[in-house]
Every structure is written in C-alpha cells, then in structure tokens.
Amino acid sequence: MSNIEQTLSIIKPDAVERNLDNEIKEMFKNKGFKIIKEKKIQMAKSDAEQFYKVHETKPFYNDLCTYLSSGPIVAMILEKKNSVLGNREFMGATNPKDAGEGTIRKKYGISIDKNSVHGSDSIENAKIEIDFFFKD
C-alpha cells in the first residue's frame, strides 16, 4: 500500500451553484480516486480566513475568503496512489484558460477566481486541510 495518499478537494461555490458537484465527483471516481468522506457545508468568512491563512499576505486573500464563504461547498477526502499530485494535475491550472484539455477547471472553471475546485498542494498541507474539515 505504498504511496496511497489522501488529499483534500473542495468543490467551490461556483460549481455547487451550477449543480456540478455530482458530475465532478464522478470525474474523480473515473480517474481512480476514492471519496473517503465528504460533506456539503456553508463556511463562515472567518473559517475561510482561517483555511486560507497561508495566503493572508497576498493581494487576493480577502476576495478568496469572501468567495469561498459565498455559498455552499463540498469538502472531500480523496484517496489513491500519489493523490496530491494526481489531483493537482486533474484539476488543471488555476486559470481555466491555461488548464489542459480533460481537466476539471478547463471543463467547468469560469475564471481564475471561480475555478470550481481546490486541492491540497502538498502532503503536509493535505493533512492540515483534511483536519480542518474532518477533525473528528
């Protein structure tokens, strides 16, 4: 079972609003990801600020937090071999215009801000982000 990893994926408000959550979950499953846990929640802005604390010095921080808390999201724990990198590749570039064919952001992303999905960027951050949403 080496290299089996878990990563956090969020289906963002723009995709949930367009009722794409089930389609996106199916895309993950078709790529070999197992959805270990999932929940649909509405985040408070203060929770979004905590979640994105790593970006708090960046100019887009406030808009990002406002957006993530603007509507329901679906947080999921995905699992498979090399899931962190696999999920990042499958999501595509942050800007949907730059995302490759067959990626989630190419298919559903609206803009660099409303790019439909979030995924952890490292194994370390995946653990932190999973705990943020799924601390039992």
C-alpha positions in Angstrom: 0.0 0.0 0.0 2.9 2.4 -0.5 2.2 5.8 -2.0 -1.5 5.6 -1.1 -2.2 9.2 -0.1 -5.2 11.3 0.9 -5.8 14.8 -0.3 -8.4 17.4 0.3 -10.6 18.5 -2.5 -13.2 21.3 -2.4 -15.9 21.8 -4.9 -16.2 25.5 -4.8 -19.4 27.7 -4.6 -19.5 28.4 -8.4 -19.6 24.7 -9.2 -22.1 23.8 -6.4 -24.3 26.7 -7.5 -24.4 25.2 -11.0 -25.2 21.8 -9.6 -21.9 20.3 -10.9 -21.0 18.6 -7.6 -22.1 15.1 -8.7 -20.6 15.4 -12.1 -17.2 16.4 -10.6 -17.4 13.6 -8.0 -18.0 11.2 -10.9 -15.0 12.6 -12.8 -12.8 11.9 -9.7 -14.1 8.4 -9.4 -13.5 7.8 -13.1 -9.9 8.9 -12.5 -9.5 6.2 -9.8 -9.9 8.5 -6.7 -11.9 7.0 -3.8 -14.0 9.6 -2.0 -13.4 8.6 1.7 -15.5 11.3 3.3 -17.5 14.2 2.0 -19.7 17.0 3.4 -21.6 19.9 2.0 -21.2 23.0 4.2 -21.6 26.7 4.1 -18.4 28.3 5.5 -18.4 31.4 7.6 -16.0 34.1 6.3 -13.9 33.7 9.5 -13.5 29.9 8.7 -12.4 30.7 5.1 -9.9 33.2 6.5 -8.5 30.5 8.8 -8.4 28.0 6.0 -6.6 30.3 3.6 -4.3 31.8 6.3 -1.3 30.7 4.3 -2.3 33.3 1.7 -3.1 36.2 4.1 -0.3 38.5 2.9 -1.3 38.1 -0.8 -3.5 40.7 -2.5 -6.2 38.2 -3.4 -6.7 36.9 0.1 -9.8 38.9 1.1 -11.6 38.2 -2.2 -10.7 34.5 -2.0 -12.2 34.3 1.6 -15.3 36.2 0.6 -15.7 33.9 -2.4 -15.2 30.6 -0.5 -17.8 31.6 2.0 -20.3 32.9 -0.6 -22.2 29.7 -1.0 -22.2 26.0 -0.2 -19.1 24.0 -0.9 -18.4 20.2 -0.9 -15.3 19.2 1.0 -14.0 15.7 0.2 -11.1 13.5 1.2 -9.8 11.8 -1.9 -7.6 8.7 -1.8 -5.4 6.9 -4.3 -1.7 6.5 -5.2 0.0 9.9 -5.3 -3.3 11.6 -4.9 -1.9 15.1 -4.1 -0.1 15.4 -7.4 -2.7 13.4 -9.3 -5.5 15.7 -8.0 -3.5 18.8 -8.9 -2.9 17.6 -12.4 -6.5 16.6 -12.8 -7.8 20.0 -11.6 -5.7 21.8 -14.1 -4.1 25.2 -14.0 -5.5 27.8 -11.5 -6.6 29.9 -14.5 -9.1 27.8 -16.5 -7.8 29.4 -19.8 -4.4 27.8 -19.1 -5.8 24.5 -18.0 -5.2 21.4 -20.1 -7.9 19.5 -22.0 -9.7 17.0 -19.9 -9.1 18.8 -16.6 -11.9 19.9 -14.3 -11.0 23.6 -14.5 -10.9 23.5 -18.3 -14.4 22.0 -18.3 -16.1 23.9 -15.5 -13.9 26.8 -14.4 -15.3 30.3 -15.1 -12.3 32.5 -14.1 -9.1 32.4 -12.2 -11.2 33.1 -9.0 -14.2 31.0 -9.8 -12.2 27.9 -10.9 -14.6 25.3 -9.5 -12.2 23.2 -7.4 -9.5 23.4 -4.7 -6.9 20.7 -4.0 -4.1 20.5 -1.4 -0.7 21.4 -2.8 1.4 19.1 -0.7 1.1 16.0 1.5 1.8 18.2 4.6 -1.0 20.7 3.6 -3.3 17.8 2.8 -3.1 16.6 6.4 -3.7 20.1 7.7 -6.6 20.8 5.3 -8.3 17.4 6.0 -8.1 18.1 9.7 -9.6 21.5 9.2 -12.8 20.0 7.7 -12.9 16.5 9.1 -11.5 16.7 12.6 -13.5 14.1 14.5 
